[in-house]
Amino acid sequence: MKKGIKILTALLLTCAIIVPGTATAEEPIKQQNNVVPPVELAENAVSAVLLDADTGTIIYEKNGHEKLPPASITKIMTMLLVVEAIDAGKLKWTDKVRTSEYAASMGGSQIFLEVGEEMTVDDMLKGIAMASGNDASVAMAEKLAGTEAAFVEMMNKRAKELGMNDTHFSNCNGLPVDNHYSSAHDIAIMSRELLKHKDVTKYTGAYQDHLRKDSDKPFWLVNTNKLVRFYPGADGLKTGYTSEAKFCLSATAVKDGMRVVAVVLGEPNTKTRNSEVSNMLDYAFSQYMMKTIYKKGDVIGKVQIEKGNIKEIEIIADTPYSVLMKRGASDETTQQLTIPAEIKAPIAKGQVLGKLIVSQDNKVLKEFEIKAAVDVEKAGFWKLFKRTTSDLFR
């Protein structure tokens, strides 16, 4: 077989489009080009973004890049760094977090932590997600980074990594301070990233809970995001309010396998905010749907391995491959699997082998990385010799 890259036969199929639900953090949010949403969406908001969380497609945008105070929506980044630290093994849900005098001094929304009081990471995250605890946010920041200032540096570094170019954080909780701003677009980015951590909606989606259950001063938590109780499928994400920022919300809901994020900034009151976000979610679910062509574990094709301990491996979908589709529109698409026909060993599980290109009407809709499902070691001399000898006498 000739060396060099040989392209597998293109798969030209008429079917639903493909997008994996595990897009990378650095993947940019896309604009849905064929959508002209009704002008009444988020009419009273200063800015707004409606996003399909799986594909990263913006369905609707209004002043999406305008830099505005995000108030407590800031805490989405705080929660993101907490759950990422847990995933990395730097923190455990059961770890105790001690409250400093500085953390206990925070005003605004709080869970009334006392100086020296200890709570688990699990309870602290409840206090941040549900009660928007400014004190709990600072306590967690100090636990992870030593000081809030050091944690804010982590926040800004992560924002840059995510492509949040309209954002600069000056604290971890969104209390009014100079040089602290974000945009509806950037909030949609970090909301989408937080939602990749499936456990987080256990906190953001709960309507009520308790802290200090075994003490003589139990604290009742009621979610500041009332949509988790009143909008079907809503399970997050974060509210915000200051006199400067007005009423803000990054909300998420899921229906029929489709997850949507709706962000509004600068709404005049909670009733209008919740109503307009509900309308945005209604619009997304009524006008769009998810189509799936490969389920997780489906075999997409095969690739030959050069000098490997096995001669070929199957290309297996490592996640459901589906895409956002406009309801009522044609779902005819073409797929092109572009992978070298032969790849040299060794190969590591998860190694990128090529890509799957999905198009509609001659426009590329999405490119997916195709990864090796298994490790393939390089074959030893004797195995290669026997294989070559066997091929000669066929």
URBEL-V615891 format. One record per pair of residues at least 12 apart in sequence whose C-alpha atoms are under 8 Angstrom apart, sorted by the first residue. I is the first residue (numbers start at 1). GAP is how many residues later the second one is. Records with the same first field share a line. If there is no record, write none. Layout:
# URBEL-V615891
I->GAP, GAP
This chain:
# URBEL-V615891
4->336
5->335, 336, 337
6->333, 334, 335, 336
7->331, 332, 333, 334
8->329, 330, 331, 332, 333
9->328, 329
10->325, 326, 327, 328
11->323, 324, 325, 326
12->322, 323, 324
13->320, 321, 322
14->317, 318, 319, 320
15->278, 316, 317, 318, 319
16->275, 276, 277, 306, 307, 315, 316, 317
17->274, 275, 276, 304, 305, 306, 307, 308, 314, 316, 341, 342
18->273, 274, 275, 276, 303, 304, 305, 340, 348
19->35, 36, 301, 302, 303, 304, 347, 348, 349
20->34, 35, 299, 300, 301, 302, 303, 348
21->33, 34, 298, 299, 300, 301
22->32, 174, 297
23->31, 32
25->136, 137, 168
26->135, 136, 137
28->28, 135
29->27, 28, 29, 160
30->26, 27, 28
31->26, 27, 28
32->25, 26, 27, 28
35->24, 25
37->22, 23
41->235, 238, 239
42->222, 234, 235, 238
43->233
44->223, 224, 228
45->219, 220, 221, 222, 223, 228
46->16, 17, 218, 219, 220, 221
47->14, 15, 16, 17, 19, 136, 137, 217, 218, 219
48->12, 13, 14, 15, 16, 136, 137, 214, 215, 216, 217
49->12, 13, 15, 135, 136, 139, 213, 214, 215
50->210, 211, 212, 213, 230, 231, 234
51->137, 209, 210, 211
52->206, 207, 208, 209, 272
53->139, 205, 206, 207, 208
54->204, 205, 269
55->268, 269
56->136
57->267
59->225
63->121
64->119, 120, 121
65->101, 118, 119, 120, 121
66->100, 116, 117, 118
67->99, 100, 114, 115, 116
68->113, 114, 115, 177, 197
69->105, 107, 111, 112, 113, 175, 176
70->104, 110, 111, 112, 113, 170, 175, 178, 195
71->102, 103, 104, 105, 169, 170, 171, 174, 177
72->60, 101, 102, 103, 166, 167, 168, 169
73->100, 101, 114, 165, 166, 167, 175, 176, 177
74->95, 98, 99, 100
75->53, 54, 57, 62, 97, 98, 99, 163
76->114, 115, 118, 161, 162
77->78, 95, 113, 117
78->59, 63, 77, 94, 95
79->46, 49, 50, 115
80->110, 113, 114
81->74
82->58, 62
83->114, 117
92->29
93->27, 28, 29
94->26, 27, 28
95->25, 26
96->22, 23, 24, 25
97->21, 22, 23, 24, 27, 42, 43, 46
98->18, 19, 20, 21, 41, 45
99->14, 15, 16, 17, 18, 19, 40
100->15, 16, 39
101->13, 14, 15
103->12, 31, 32, 33, 35, 36
104->31
105->30
106->28, 29
107->27, 28
108->26, 67
109->22, 23, 24, 25
110->17, 21, 22, 23, 24, 25, 26
111->16, 20, 22, 23, 24, 25, 108
112->23
113->22, 23
121->19
123->88
124->12, 13, 16
125->78
126->77, 78
127->94
129->74, 75, 94, 108, 109
130->73, 74, 76, 77, 78, 91, 92, 93, 94, 95
131->90, 91, 92, 93
132->92, 107
134->39, 41
137->35, 36
138->34, 35
141->31
148->23, 24
149->22
151->21
152->17, 18, 19, 20
155->14, 17
156->12, 13
159->31
162->27, 28
163->23
164->22, 25
165->21
166->15, 16, 17, 20
167->13, 14, 15, 16, 19
168->12, 13, 14
169->12, 13
175->67
176->66, 68
184->79, 80, 81
187->63, 76
188->62, 73, 74, 75
191->46, 59, 70
192->69
201->34, 35, 36
202->33
204->19, 31, 32, 33, 34
205->23, 29, 30, 31, 32
206->17, 22, 29
207->15, 16, 19, 21, 22
208->12, 13, 14, 15
209->12, 13
224->14, 15
225->12, 13, 14
227->24, 47
231->47
232->21
233->20, 21, 22
234->17, 18, 19, 20
235->16, 17, 18, 19
236->14, 15, 16, 17
237->12, 13, 14, 15
238->12, 13
239->12
245->20, 21
246->19, 20, 21, 22, 23
247->18, 19, 20, 21, 22, 23, 26
248->15, 16, 17, 18, 19, 25
249->13, 14, 15, 16, 24
250->12, 13, 14
251->12, 26
253->28
255->30
256->33, 34
257->33
258->27, 31, 32
260->21, 24
261->20
262->15, 18, 19
263->14
264->13
286->41
287->39, 40
288->36, 37, 38, 39
289->35, 36, 37, 38
290->32, 33, 34, 35
291->31, 32, 33, 34
292->28, 29, 30, 31
293->27, 28, 29
294->23, 26, 27, 28
295->22, 24, 25, 26
296->20, 21, 22, 23, 24, 25
297->19, 20, 21, 22
298->18, 19
299->15, 16, 17, 18
300->14, 15, 16, 17
301->13, 14, 15
302->12, 13
303->12, 36, 37, 38, 39, 40
304->37, 38, 39
305->37, 38, 39, 40
306->36, 37, 38, 39
307->37, 38, 71, 72, 77
308->36, 37, 38, 68, 69, 70, 71
309->67, 68, 69, 70, 71, 74
310->66, 69
313->61
314->59
315->55, 56, 57, 58
316->56, 57
317->53
318->53, 55
332->28
333->25, 26, 27, 28
334->24, 25, 26
335->21, 22, 23, 24
336->20, 21, 22
337->17, 18, 19, 20
338->16, 17, 18, 19
339->14, 15, 16
340->13, 14
345->31, 32, 33, 34
346->29, 30, 31, 32
347->25, 27, 28, 29, 30
348->24, 26, 27, 28
349->22, 23, 24, 25, 26, 27
350->21, 22, 23, 24
351->20, 21
352->17, 18, 19, 20
353->16, 17, 18, 19
354->15, 16, 17
355->12, 13, 14, 15
356->12, 13, 14
